[in-house]
Amino acid sequence: MTASADTGGPGASASGPPAHRQDASGQPAAPRSVAGQASRTPARRRPRSRPVWYLFVGPPFALLVLFVLYPTVESFRQSFFRQAGTGQEFAGLDQYTTLLGSSIFWSALGNTALLGAAFLALVLPLSVVFATLLNKVRRGGTPLKVIYFLPQLTSSVAVALIFNYVFQPDWGLLNGLMRAVGVDSPPQWLADPRFGLTGSRSAVTILAVWAALGYFMLIVLAGLQSIPVEMYEAAAIDGANAFQIWVKITIPSLRPTLIFLIMTGAVDAMSRFADLWTLGGPGGSPGRSLQTIVMLMFQTAFESNDANRAAAIAVLFFLLVFGATLVGFRAFLASEFRTMRTRRRARKVKGA
C-alpha cells in the first residue's frame, strides 16, 4: 500500500500531490521543457487577406482618387499652361507672375486674411464665455445647446439671405429699428466698402460669428467638462477666487481645445464662399470689399473663362492654407510633441 502510494500507483490518493516520473535507473526524470510543450501546440495562423475586403476599400479609394487626387494634380498641371485657341500651350510661370503683379489678387488676399482674423478674434472669446456660463447651468442646459447649435445646421445661403434683409441700408430691419429710435443717418452696412465697424466687412463678420458660435461653444464646453474637478477644489482650498480659477486653471486647461479651434477655424474662414457670394456676388460688391481668394478663383474660372489662371489661384490658395497649417503646427503643437518625446525617452531609460 505504501509502495503504491510512493510510486504513484493505483492506490495513490487522488487528493495528494502529483507523483514524479522516474527514469530506468530510479532517479527522478527531468521535467519537460516549456519549449517542447509549445512546439507540440499548433501555431496560430495568420489571417489571410481575402479579396472581399478590397470590395469595401475599393469604392472609397476610387472616389478619393477621382474627386480629390486627380483634380489636385490637374490643377497644378493647368497652372503652367495657357489657352491657345482650342488647345493649350506651355506658359511656365506666367500665370503666377501675372497674379502676383495684380492688385485685384492682393486685395482678395487681404480680404481673406482680414475676414479670417476678425472672425477668430470675435468667435473664440465669445465661445469661451458662453461655454463657461452654460457649464454652470444645471437644469435646461440641453435645450440651450440645441438653440445655440441650430445656426450651424442652417444652410449658409438661407442665413445670408436673412442677413441681407437685416443689413440692407434702405429698408433693412436693423436700420429700420435705428430710425425708429431716432437715428437720422444709420450705417450703410452692406453698401459701405470702407474699413470700419459699420462697413460691409463688419456685417459679414457678424454673420459668420452668429452662424459658427454654437459649434465653437460646444467644442469649448466639451473641453471644460474634461477638466478634473479636483483642480478646482484644490484651488478653492488655497483661497483662489472665481476669476483666478478661470484665468489660472480653466484657460490653460483649454489650450488643446483652443488650438484645434484656431487651426480648423482659420481654414474654414479662408475658404468661405456661399454666404459672401450671396451677399456680394462673385465680384465681392461693394467695391470688391467682400471678394476673397475663393471668390476670385470662381470669377476667373466661370466669368472670365480662364481655367488656367483659376488653377494658378487654386495652387496659391493651397500653398497659403498649407503654410498657415505648418505655422500653426509649429507655433502651437511643437511643445506638446516635444513633451511627448521627452516622456517617451524617460520611460525607455527607466525601463533599461
Secondary structure by P-SEA (a helix, b strand, c coil): caaaaaaccccccccccbbbbbcccccccccccaaaaaaaccccccccccaaaaaaacaaaaaaaaccaaaaaaaaaaaaccccccccccccaaaaaaaaacaaaaaaaaaaaaaaaaaaacaaaaaaaaaaaaaacccaaaaaaaaaaccccccaaaaaaaaaaaacccccaaaaaaaaaccccccccccccccccccaaaaaaaaaaaacaaaaaaaaaaaaaaccaaaaaaaaaacccaaaaaaccccccaaaaaaaaaaaaaaaaaaccaaaaaccccccccccccccaaaaaaaaccccccaaaaaaaaaaaaaaaaaaaaaaaaaccaaaaaaaaaaaaaaaaaac
